[in-house]
């Protein structure tokens, strides 16, 4: 058993400073990709989540994890029985939340963003010769909704890339919300972290969904956000760790890019995506005794309720047999 595993299954392939390892992680099928700049742990056995991003040689962990929930997966097989929704027994990281809300024929997903893709096990396929492989290919047929997803996750000199295709294998049109639920934390997140958003105004979407009224009352400048503790704060910087609760807000993306940079450690990242696929971001701020995180999630809808999303038709529409391709990049940024 190696340091990356929690079980007996471990196979690795090395070539020219790169490594791909297949292993067992708390009963979950896992793949570890690494080069001299980054190590990434992917969990095909749990929604093909990207569980960990480790910057090397600093050993900076970028993603927020809830490790206390990992033992819940020791006796669970998501290839045989899926979770109820993507956040059940949440272990953090970066999930594909699709379909969140959705419509297909008489099937309507409306209660909450279910994110079926993150509730099941995915197949693993290797591209090219094993000894030369630089990426892993994963695929899944979504149960109860006729979508087929394929994604290629790999490393290059700039950082991490995720290439993905979503295809409607049904006979009717499919309409879905789609979110790249990337939650950041780890030993990277700190008050010294500056956050570069793709816009200047936010919608306090969860408050609007629960209280209603005039939507303009919930639109605030990103530099003057009403926080859960009643104070007003500039969200372009992380707050120190305290107990001020959680906040969900959304933003129309003026460009498909955002970043975080640790000004003391001189390291950070820039995340890029195609605005045509993900024209908004959803943000989840958490700062309480149970966690310290900022999730910035490229997505295709603005609201926090099915009724508003459905009314404004904020879906990705796929005709029968139609496929859409997209790529998300996470580039490492260093200074000094």
Short mmCIF file of the C-alpha atoms (twelve columns), coordinates in Angstrom:
data_MODEL
# 
_entry.id   MODEL 
# 
loop_
_atom_site.group_PDB 
_atom_site.id 
_atom_site.type_symbol 
_atom_site.label_atom_id 
_atom_site.label_alt_id 
_atom_site.label_comp_id 
_atom_site.label_asym_id 
_atom_site.label_seq_id 
_atom_site.Cartn_x 
_atom_site.Cartn_y 
_atom_site.Cartn_z 
_atom_site.pdbx_PDB_model_num 
ATOM 1   C CA . UNK A 1   0.000   0.000  0.000   1 
ATOM 2   C CA . UNK A 2   1.378   3.444  -0.930  1 
ATOM 3   C CA . UNK A 3   0.868   6.818  0.762   1 
ATOM 4   C CA . UNK A 4   -1.920  7.750  -1.690  1 
ATOM 5   C CA . UNK A 5   -4.015  4.644  -0.964  1 
ATOM 6   C CA . UNK A 6   -6.232  3.353  1.794   1 
ATOM 7   C CA . UNK A 7   -6.565  -0.130 0.331   1 
ATOM 8   C CA . UNK A 8   -4.553  -2.913 -1.249  1 
ATOM 9   C CA . UNK A 9   -5.237  -2.026 -4.903  1 
ATOM 10  C CA . UNK A 10  -2.478  0.114  -6.365  1 
ATOM 11  C CA . UNK A 11  -1.101  0.226  -9.922  1 
ATOM 12  C CA . UNK A 12  1.110   2.985  -11.223 1 
ATOM 13  C CA . UNK A 13  2.686   4.027  -14.524 1 
ATOM 14  C CA . UNK A 14  5.597   6.425  -14.774 1 
ATOM 15  C CA . UNK A 15  7.169   8.119  -17.761 1 
ATOM 16  C CA . UNK A 16  9.255   11.266 -18.240 1 
ATOM 17  C CA . UNK A 17  8.446   12.800 -14.863 1 
ATOM 18  C CA . UNK A 18  4.728   11.974 -15.080 1 
ATOM 19  C CA . UNK A 19  2.799   9.430  -13.061 1 
ATOM 20  C CA . UNK A 20  -0.671  7.912  -13.254 1 
ATOM 21  C CA . UNK A 21  -1.748  5.718  -10.382 1 
ATOM 22  C CA . UNK A 22  -4.917  3.665  -9.918  1 
ATOM 23  C CA . UNK A 23  -5.743  2.969  -6.301  1 
ATOM 24  C CA . UNK A 24  -8.404  2.471  -3.672  1 
ATOM 25  C CA . UNK A 25  -9.253  5.496  -1.517  1 
ATOM 26  C CA . UNK A 26  -11.613 4.811  1.405   1 
ATOM 27  C CA . UNK A 27  -13.299 2.163  -0.712  1 
ATOM 28  C CA . UNK A 28  -13.633 4.539  -3.666  1 
ATOM 29  C CA . UNK A 29  -11.954 3.780  -6.990  1 
ATOM 30  C CA . UNK A 30  -9.359  6.551  -7.473  1 
ATOM 31  C CA . UNK A 31  -6.826  7.802  -9.995  1 
ATOM 32  C CA . UNK A 32  -3.858  10.028 -9.134  1 
ATOM 33  C CA . UNK A 33  -2.174  12.130 -11.843 1 
ATOM 34  C CA . UNK A 34  1.068   13.943 -11.124 1 
ATOM 35  C CA . UNK A 35  3.994   15.760 -12.674 1 
ATOM 36  C CA . UNK A 36  6.644   18.014 -11.141 1 
ATOM 37  C CA . UNK A 37  4.174   20.892 -10.651 1 
ATOM 38  C CA . UNK A 38  0.914   19.329 -9.535  1 
ATOM 39  C CA . UNK A 39  -0.778  16.229 -8.188  1 
ATOM 40  C CA . UNK A 40  -4.484  15.616 -8.748  1 
ATOM 41  C CA . UNK A 41  -6.634  12.930 -7.116  1 
ATOM 42  C CA . UNK A 42  -9.748  11.944 -9.102  1 
ATOM 43  C CA . UNK A 43  -12.496 9.654  -7.801  1 
ATOM 44  C CA . UNK A 44  -14.153 7.716  -10.661 1 
ATOM 45  C CA . UNK A 45  -15.942 5.671  -8.012  1 
ATOM 46  C CA . UNK A 46  -17.612 8.817  -6.666  1 
ATOM 47  C CA . UNK A 47  -18.941 10.895 -9.558  1 
ATOM 48  C CA . UNK A 48  -15.495 11.357 -11.158 1 
ATOM 49  C CA . UNK A 49  -14.988 14.125 -8.587  1 
ATOM 50  C CA . UNK A 50  -11.661 15.916 -8.493  1 
ATOM 51  C CA . UNK A 51  -11.035 15.426 -4.801  1 
ATOM 52  C CA . UNK A 52  -7.634  17.038 -4.356  1 
ATOM 53  C CA . UNK A 53  -5.324  19.440 -6.206  1 
ATOM 54  C CA . UNK A 54  -1.844  19.671 -4.701  1 
ATOM 55  C CA . UNK A 55  0.624   22.284 -5.957  1 
ATOM 56  C CA . UNK A 56  4.242   21.126 -5.997  1 
ATOM 57  C CA . UNK A 57  6.817   21.559 -4.595  1 
ATOM 58  C CA . UNK A 58  5.063   23.799 -2.044  1 
ATOM 59  C CA . UNK A 59  2.486   21.095 -1.121  1 
ATOM 60  C CA . UNK A 60  -0.309  23.661 -1.233  1 
ATOM 61  C CA . UNK A 61  -3.776  22.052 -1.234  1 
ATOM 62  C CA . UNK A 62  -6.325  24.076 -3.218  1 
ATOM 63  C CA . UNK A 63  -9.627  22.290 -2.652  1 
ATOM 64  C CA . UNK A 64  -11.933 22.250 0.347   1 
ATOM 65  C CA . UNK A 65  -12.510 18.761 1.734   1 
ATOM 66  C CA . UNK A 66  -14.799 17.308 4.380   1 
ATOM 67  C CA . UNK A 67  -12.642 14.336 5.287   1 
ATOM 68  C CA . UNK A 68  -14.897 13.336 8.178   1 
ATOM 69  C CA . UNK A 69  -17.380 11.954 5.632   1 
ATOM 70  C CA . UNK A 70  -14.892 9.678  3.856   1 
ATOM 71  C CA . UNK A 71  -15.555 6.658  6.133   1 
ATOM 72  C CA . UNK A 72  -19.180 6.731  4.886   1 
ATOM 73  C CA . UNK A 73  -17.880 5.355  1.580   1 
ATOM 74  C CA . UNK A 74  -15.993 2.355  2.957   1 
ATOM 75  C CA . UNK A 75  -18.984 0.018  2.532   1 
ATOM 76  C CA . UNK A 76  -20.717 1.879  -0.317  1 
ATOM 77  C CA . UNK A 77  -20.599 1.004  -4.027  1 
ATOM 78  C CA . UNK A 78  -21.945 3.837  -6.198  1 
ATOM 79  C CA . UNK A 79  -21.749 1.625  -9.280  1 
ATOM 80  C CA . UNK A 80  -24.582 -0.398 -7.754  1 
ATOM 81  C CA . UNK A 81  -26.522 2.137  -5.687  1 
ATOM 82  C CA . UNK A 82  -26.198 5.879  -6.200  1 
ATOM 83  C CA . UNK A 83  -26.467 8.744  -3.726  1 
ATOM 84  C CA . UNK A 84  -29.702 10.738 -3.514  1 
ATOM 85  C CA . UNK A 85  -28.025 14.004 -4.507  1 
ATOM 86  C CA . UNK A 86  -24.514 15.348 -5.090  1 
ATOM 87  C CA . UNK A 87  -24.115 16.859 -1.602  1 
ATOM 88  C CA . UNK A 88  -25.168 13.753 0.361   1 
ATOM 89  C CA . UNK A 89  -22.269 12.811 2.673   1 
ATOM 90  C CA . UNK A 90  -20.306 15.555 0.949   1 
ATOM 91  C CA . UNK A 91  -16.521 15.076 0.863   1 
ATOM 92  C CA . UNK A 92  -15.810 18.390 -0.864  1 
ATOM 93  C CA . UNK A 93  -13.655 18.889 -3.929  1 
ATOM 94  C CA . UNK A 94  -14.928 19.602 -7.446  1 
ATOM 95  C CA . UNK A 95  -18.077 17.882 -8.744  1 
ATOM 96  C CA . UNK A 96  -20.045 17.841 -11.992 1 
ATOM 97  C CA . UNK A 97  -23.542 18.918 -10.906 1 
ATOM 98  C CA . UNK A 98  -25.628 17.867 -13.926 1 
ATOM 99  C CA . UNK A 99  -28.503 17.676 -14.285 1 
ATOM 100 C CA . UNK A 100 -29.072 20.081 -11.390 1 
ATOM 101 C CA . UNK A 101 -32.538 21.196 -12.372 1 
ATOM 102 C CA . UNK A 102 -33.824 19.633 -15.568 1 
ATOM 103 C CA . UNK A 103 -36.622 18.580 -17.914 1 
ATOM 104 C CA . UNK A 104 -36.862 15.586 -20.201 1 
ATOM 105 C CA . UNK A 105 -40.289 14.528 -21.446 1 
ATOM 106 C CA . UNK A 106 -42.368 13.903 -18.323 1 
ATOM 107 C CA . UNK A 107 -39.273 13.859 -16.094 1 
ATOM 108 C CA . UNK A 108 -38.793 17.071 -14.109 1 
ATOM 109 C CA . UNK A 109 -36.006 17.646 -11.571 1 
ATOM 110 C CA . UNK A 110 -37.235 20.541 -9.477  1 
ATOM 111 C CA . UNK A 111 -36.826 19.920 -5.758  1 
ATOM 112 C CA . UNK A 112 -33.141 20.790 -5.509  1 
ATOM 113 C CA . UNK A 113 -30.049 20.582 -7.722  1 
ATOM 114 C CA . UNK A 114 -29.623 16.813 -7.708  1 
ATOM 115 C CA . UNK A 115 -26.433 16.554 -9.781  1 
ATOM 116 C CA . UNK A 116 -26.932 12.904 -10.733 1 
ATOM 117 C CA . UNK A 117 -23.509 12.748 -12.431 1 
ATOM 118 C CA . UNK A 118 -21.851 13.189 -9.022  1 
ATOM 119 C CA . UNK A 119 -23.915 10.460 -7.355  1 
ATOM 120 C CA . UNK A 120 -22.730 7.435  -9.369  1 
ATOM 121 C CA . UNK A 121 -19.556 5.602  -10.331 1 
ATOM 122 C CA . UNK A 122 -17.919 6.389  -13.704 1 
ATOM 123 C CA . UNK A 123 -16.047 4.132  -16.117 1 
ATOM 124 C CA . UNK A 124 -12.308 4.661  -16.597 1 
ATOM 125 C CA . UNK A 125 -10.692 4.423  -20.029 1 
ATOM 126 C CA . UNK A 126 -7.058  5.138  -20.805 1 
ATOM 127 C CA . UNK A 127 -6.111  7.192  -23.852 1 
ATOM 128 C CA . UNK A 128 -3.218  5.859  -25.942 1 
ATOM 129 C CA . UNK A 129 -0.481  3.569  -24.691 1 
ATOM 130 C CA . UNK A 130 -0.447  3.211  -20.938 1 
ATOM 131 C CA . UNK A 131 3.194   4.210  -20.543 1 
ATOM 132 C CA . UNK A 132 2.600   7.409  -22.527 1 
ATOM 133 C CA . UNK A 133 -0.761  8.339  -21.029 1 
ATOM 134 C CA . UNK A 134 -0.970  11.924 -19.756 1 
ATOM 135 C CA . UNK A 135 -4.690  12.001 -19.074 1 
ATOM 136 C CA . UNK A 136 -7.506  9.799  -17.886 1 
ATOM 137 C CA . UNK A 137 -10.788 9.442  -19.774 1 
ATOM 138 C CA . UNK A 138 -13.984 8.882  -17.802 1 
ATOM 139 C CA . UNK A 139 -17.560 8.311  -18.921 1 
ATOM 140 C CA . UNK A 140 -21.022 7.669  -17.524 1 
ATOM 141 C CA . UNK A 141 -24.602 7.116  -18.639 1 
ATOM 142 C CA . UNK A 142 -26.797 9.185  -16.326 1 
ATOM 143 C CA . UNK A 143 -29.547 7.060  -14.711 1 
ATOM 144 C CA . UNK A 144 -33.131 8.337  -15.012 1 
ATOM 145 C CA . UNK A 145 -32.085 11.010 -17.523 1 
ATOM 146 C CA . UNK A 146 -30.722 10.109 -21.001 1 
ATOM 147 C CA . UNK A 147 -27.413 11.945 -20.857 1 
ATOM 148 C CA . UNK A 148 -23.995 10.475 -21.654 1 
ATOM 149 C CA . UNK A 149 -20.984 12.317 -20.241 1 
ATOM 150 C CA . UNK A 150 -17.342 11.868 -21.199 1 
ATOM 151 C CA . UNK A 151 -14.479 13.837 -19.742 1 
ATOM 152 C CA . UNK A 152 -10.734 13.846 -20.131 1 
ATOM 153 C CA . UNK A 153 -8.703  15.080 -17.163 1 
ATOM 154 C CA . UNK A 154 -4.998  15.735 -17.558 1 
ATOM 155 C CA . UNK A 155 -1.983  17.818 -16.622 1 
ATOM 156 C CA . UNK A 156 0.260   19.988 -18.775 1 
ATOM 157 C CA . UNK A 157 2.892   22.673 -18.213 1 
ATOM 158 C CA . UNK A 158 0.253   25.278 -17.340 1 
ATOM 159 C CA . UNK A 159 -1.746  23.190 -14.890 1 
ATOM 160 C CA . UNK A 160 -4.928  21.098 -14.988 1 
ATOM 161 C CA . UNK A 161 -7.411  20.732 -17.841 1 
ATOM 162 C CA . UNK A 162 -10.854 19.129 -17.945 1 
ATOM 163 C CA . UNK A 163 -12.308 18.491 -21.406 1 
ATOM 164 C CA . UNK A 164 -15.909 17.365 -21.329 1 
ATOM 165 C CA . UNK A 165 -18.724 16.317 -23.643 1 
ATOM 166 C CA . UNK A 166 -22.386 16.045 -22.721 1 
ATOM 167 C CA . UNK A 167 -24.701 14.188 -25.130 1 
ATOM 168 C CA . UNK A 168 -28.440 13.612 -25.231 1 
ATOM 169 C CA . UNK A 169 -29.021 9.927  -25.996 1 
ATOM 170 C CA . UNK A 170 -32.784 10.238 -25.676 1 
ATOM 171 C CA . UNK A 171 -35.575 10.737 -28.207 1 
ATOM 172 C CA . UNK A 172 -36.840 14.052 -26.744 1 
ATOM 173 C CA . UNK A 173 -35.082 17.324 -26.057 1 
ATOM 174 C CA . UNK A 174 -33.188 17.488 -22.758 1 
ATOM 175 C CA . UNK A 175 -32.972 20.752 -20.808 1 
ATOM 176 C CA . UNK A 176 -30.505 20.881 -17.913 1 
ATOM 177 C CA . UNK A 177 -28.645 23.156 -15.565 1 
ATOM 178 C CA . UNK A 178 -24.946 22.358 -15.340 1 
ATOM 179 C CA . UNK A 179 -22.476 23.483 -12.690 1 
ATOM 180 C CA . UNK A 180 -18.765 22.891 -12.172 1 
ATOM 181 C CA . UNK A 181 -18.979 22.772 -8.372  1 
ATOM 182 C CA . UNK A 182 -15.387 23.673 -7.475  1 
ATOM 183 C CA . UNK A 183 -14.910 24.434 -3.754  1 
ATOM 184 C CA . UNK A 184 -11.589 25.934 -2.681  1 
ATOM 185 C CA . UNK A 185 -9.998  25.765 0.758   1 
ATOM 186 C CA . UNK A 186 -7.239  23.534 2.104   1 
ATOM 187 C CA . UNK A 187 -4.047  25.135 3.392   1 
ATOM 188 C CA . UNK A 188 -4.232  27.647 0.512   1 
ATOM 189 C CA . UNK A 189 -7.226  29.666 1.671   1 
ATOM 190 C CA . UNK A 190 -6.350  32.513 4.045   1 
ATOM 191 C CA . UNK A 191 -6.986  36.242 4.601   1 
ATOM 192 C CA . UNK A 192 -3.952  36.874 2.369   1 
ATOM 193 C CA . UNK A 193 -5.850  35.452 -0.628  1 
ATOM 194 C CA . UNK A 194 -7.129  37.928 -3.193  1 
ATOM 195 C CA . UNK A 195 -10.094 36.793 -5.309  1 
ATOM 196 C CA . UNK A 196 -10.494 38.056 -8.879  1 
ATOM 197 C CA . UNK A 197 -14.130 37.717 -9.992  1 
ATOM 198 C CA . UNK A 198 -15.482 37.933 -13.567 1 
ATOM 199 C CA . UNK A 199 -17.782 40.840 -12.661 1 
ATOM 200 C CA . UNK A 200 -18.479 43.590 -10.144 1 
ATOM 201 C CA . UNK A 201 -22.035 42.854 -8.938  1 
ATOM 202 C CA . UNK A 202 -23.650 39.835 -7.315  1 
ATOM 203 C CA . UNK A 203 -27.165 38.565 -6.654  1 
ATOM 204 C CA . UNK A 204 -27.804 37.264 -3.143  1 
ATOM 205 C CA . UNK A 205 -29.676 34.426 -4.814  1 
ATOM 206 C CA . UNK A 206 -30.446 32.245 -1.799  1 
ATOM 207 C CA . UNK A 207 -31.966 35.180 0.094   1 
ATOM 208 C CA . UNK A 208 -33.981 36.169 -2.969  1 
ATOM 209 C CA . UNK A 209 -35.247 32.589 -3.325  1 
ATOM 210 C CA . UNK A 210 -36.334 32.389 0.314   1 
ATOM 211 C CA . UNK A 211 -37.704 35.945 0.831   1 
ATOM 212 C CA . UNK A 212 -38.813 37.118 -2.621  1 
ATOM 213 C CA . UNK A 213 -39.644 40.735 -3.360  1 
ATOM 214 C CA . UNK A 214 -37.865 43.011 -5.809  1 
ATOM 215 C CA . UNK A 215 -34.788 41.316 -7.243  1 
ATOM 216 C CA . UNK A 216 -32.894 44.622 -7.422  1 
ATOM 217 C CA . UNK A 217 -32.882 44.745 -3.618  1 
ATOM 218 C CA . UNK A 218 -30.643 41.666 -3.604  1 
ATOM 219 C CA . UNK A 219 -28.063 42.949 -6.118  1 
ATOM 220 C CA . UNK A 220 -24.905 44.202 -4.374  1 
ATOM 221 C CA . UNK A 221 -21.391 45.290 -5.374  1 
ATOM 222 C CA . UNK A 222 -18.868 42.491 -4.828  1 
ATOM 223 C CA . UNK A 223 -16.864 44.938 -2.705  1 
ATOM 224 C CA . UNK A 224 -19.800 45.643 -0.366  1 
ATOM 225 C CA . UNK A 225 -21.612 42.386 0.369   1 
ATOM 226 C CA . UNK A 226 -24.065 41.986 3.253   1 
ATOM 227 C CA . UNK A 227 -22.565 39.108 5.225   1 
ATOM 228 C CA . UNK A 228 -24.433 36.554 7.391   1 
ATOM 229 C CA . UNK A 229 -23.303 38.326 10.598  1 
ATOM 230 C CA . UNK A 230 -24.840 41.625 9.440   1 
ATOM 231 C CA . UNK A 231 -21.603 43.346 8.476   1 
ATOM 232 C CA . UNK A 232 -20.673 44.581 4.998   1 
ATOM 233 C CA . UNK A 233 -17.493 43.137 3.510   1 
ATOM 234 C CA . UNK A 234 -15.312 43.323 0.400   1 
ATOM 235 C CA . UNK A 235 -15.495 39.791 -1.009  1 
ATOM 236 C CA . UNK A 236 -12.446 40.286 -3.220  1 
ATOM 237 C CA . UNK A 237 -10.464 39.153 -0.164  1 
ATOM 238 C CA . UNK A 238 -11.036 36.183 2.115   1 
ATOM 239 C CA . UNK A 239 -12.076 37.016 5.636   1 
ATOM 240 C CA . UNK A 240 -10.061 35.638 8.555   1 
ATOM 241 C CA . UNK A 241 -11.442 32.395 9.958   1 
ATOM 242 C CA . UNK A 242 -14.341 33.172 12.298  1 
ATOM 243 C CA . UNK A 243 -17.924 32.108 12.856  1 
ATOM 244 C CA . UNK A 244 -20.002 34.244 10.518  1 
ATOM 245 C CA . UNK A 245 -21.889 31.448 8.757   1 
ATOM 246 C CA . UNK A 246 -22.567 30.702 5.094   1 
ATOM 247 C CA . UNK A 247 -23.627 32.725 2.075   1 
ATOM 248 C CA . UNK A 248 -24.696 31.798 -1.469  1 
ATOM 249 C CA . UNK A 249 -24.588 34.344 -4.277  1 
ATOM 250 C CA . UNK A 250 -24.422 34.383 -8.066  1 
ATOM 251 C CA . UNK A 251 -22.825 36.605 -10.687 1 
ATOM 252 C CA . UNK A 252 -23.182 37.167 -14.406 1 
ATOM 253 C CA . UNK A 253 -19.732 36.431 -15.804 1 
ATOM 254 C CA . UNK A 254 -18.406 39.259 -17.944 1 
ATOM 255 C CA . UNK A 255 -15.665 36.850 -19.010 1 
ATOM 256 C CA . UNK A 256 -15.046 33.142 -18.486 1 
ATOM 257 C CA . UNK A 257 -12.255 33.568 -15.953 1 
ATOM 258 C CA . UNK A 258 -11.639 34.008 -12.246 1 
ATOM 259 C CA . UNK A 259 -8.622  33.597 -10.011 1 
ATOM 260 C CA . UNK A 260 -7.266  33.385 -6.485  1 
ATOM 261 C CA . UNK A 261 -3.799  34.495 -5.439  1 
ATOM 262 C CA . UNK A 262 -2.057  34.116 -2.067  1 
ATOM 263 C CA . UNK A 263 -0.180  37.397 -1.794  1 
ATOM 264 C CA . UNK A 264 2.138   36.202 0.979   1 
ATOM 265 C CA . UNK A 265 3.079   32.836 -0.533  1 
ATOM 266 C CA . UNK A 266 3.131   34.267 -4.108  1 
ATOM 267 C CA . UNK A 267 1.166   31.368 -5.552  1 
ATOM 268 C CA . UNK A 268 -2.351  30.968 -6.883  1 
ATOM 269 C CA . UNK A 269 -4.379  29.917 -9.880  1 
ATOM 270 C CA . UNK A 270 -6.488  31.187 -12.739 1 
ATOM 271 C CA . UNK A 271 -9.583  29.237 -13.809 1 
ATOM 272 C CA . UNK A 272 -10.837 29.653 -17.384 1 
ATOM 273 C CA . UNK A 273 -13.944 28.328 -19.134 1 
ATOM 274 C CA . UNK A 274 -16.158 28.921 -22.151 1 
ATOM 275 C CA . UNK A 275 -18.679 31.628 -21.307 1 
ATOM 276 C CA . UNK A 276 -21.100 30.316 -23.938 1 
ATOM 277 C CA . UNK A 277 -21.562 27.140 -21.854 1 
ATOM 278 C CA . UNK A 278 -21.201 28.694 -18.381 1 
ATOM 279 C CA . UNK A 279 -22.375 32.354 -18.491 1 
ATOM 280 C CA . UNK A 280 -22.690 32.647 -14.678 1 
ATOM 281 C CA . UNK A 281 -20.880 31.702 -11.507 1 
ATOM 282 C CA . UNK A 282 -22.407 30.453 -8.272  1 
ATOM 283 C CA . UNK A 283 -20.435 31.156 -5.093  1 
ATOM 284 C CA . UNK A 284 -20.693 29.465 -1.728  1 
ATOM 285 C CA . UNK A 285 -18.890 31.177 1.137   1 
ATOM 286 C CA . UNK A 286 -18.453 29.191 4.351   1 
ATOM 287 C CA . UNK A 287 -16.733 30.434 7.496   1 
ATOM 288 C CA . UNK A 288 -17.772 28.597 10.644  1 
ATOM 289 C CA . UNK A 289 -16.401 25.973 13.068  1 
ATOM 290 C CA . UNK A 290 -17.201 23.215 10.546  1 
ATOM 291 C CA . UNK A 291 -15.402 24.693 7.557   1 
ATOM 292 C CA . UNK A 292 -13.557 27.509 5.778   1 
ATOM 293 C CA . UNK A 293 -14.233 27.581 2.045   1 
ATOM 294 C CA . UNK A 294 -15.072 29.607 -1.015  1 
ATOM 295 C CA . UNK A 295 -16.681 27.700 -3.885  1 
ATOM 296 C CA . UNK A 296 -16.659 29.516 -7.231  1 
ATOM 297 C CA . UNK A 297 -18.702 27.477 -9.690  1 
ATOM 298 C CA . UNK A 298 -19.061 28.161 -13.432 1 
ATOM 299 C CA . UNK A 299 -22.678 27.361 -14.342 1 
ATOM 300 C CA . UNK A 300 -25.513 28.195 -16.721 1 
ATOM 301 C CA . UNK A 301 -28.174 29.589 -14.370 1 
ATOM 302 C CA . UNK A 302 -28.529 32.670 -12.188 1 
ATOM 303 C CA . UNK A 303 -31.064 31.784 -9.516  1 
ATOM 304 C CA . UNK A 304 -31.304 29.491 -6.479  1 
ATOM 305 C CA . UNK A 305 -34.779 28.151 -7.185  1 
ATOM 306 C CA . UNK A 306 -36.313 25.910 -9.812  1 
ATOM 307 C CA . UNK A 307 -39.286 28.258 -10.332 1 
ATOM 308 C CA . UNK A 308 -37.108 31.225 -11.327 1 
ATOM 309 C CA . UNK A 309 -34.726 29.085 -13.371 1 
ATOM 310 C CA . UNK A 310 -37.571 27.378 -15.211 1 
ATOM 311 C CA . UNK A 311 -39.464 30.627 -15.818 1 
ATOM 312 C CA . UNK A 312 -36.442 32.237 -17.483 1 
ATOM 313 C CA . UNK A 313 -35.543 28.999 -19.315 1 
ATOM 314 C CA . UNK A 314 -31.988 28.983 -17.955 1 
ATOM 315 C CA . UNK A 315 -31.123 25.570 -19.358 1 
ATOM 316 C CA . UNK A 316 -28.648 23.998 -21.694 1 
ATOM 317 C CA . UNK A 317 -30.916 22.581 -24.408 1 
ATOM 318 C CA . UNK A 318 -29.845 19.418 -26.223 1 
ATOM 319 C CA . UNK A 319 -31.817 17.965 -29.109 1 
ATOM 320 C CA . UNK A 320 -31.941 14.171 -29.480 1 
ATOM 321 C CA . UNK A 321 -28.442 12.992 -30.391 1 
ATOM 322 C CA . UNK A 322 -26.931 16.453 -29.899 1 
ATOM 323 C CA . UNK A 323 -23.645 16.875 -28.008 1 
ATOM 324 C CA . UNK A 324 -21.872 19.896 -26.549 1 
ATOM 325 C CA . UNK A 325 -18.151 20.050 -25.803 1 
ATOM 326 C CA . UNK A 326 -16.372 22.346 -23.396 1 
ATOM 327 C CA . UNK A 327 -13.043 22.757 -21.604 1 
ATOM 328 C CA . UNK A 328 -12.184 24.137 -18.164 1 
ATOM 329 C CA . UNK A 329 -8.586  25.093 -17.390 1 
ATOM 330 C CA . UNK A 330 -6.952  25.664 -14.019 1 
ATOM 331 C CA . UNK A 331 -3.618  27.402 -14.570 1 
ATOM 332 C CA . UNK A 332 -1.014  27.760 -11.849 1 
ATOM 333 C CA . UNK A 333 0.144   31.340 -11.187 1 
ATOM 334 C CA . UNK A 334 3.429   32.045 -9.415  1 
ATOM 335 C CA . UNK A 335 5.355   35.255 -8.745  1 
ATOM 336 C CA . UNK A 336 8.923   35.724 -7.596  1 
# 
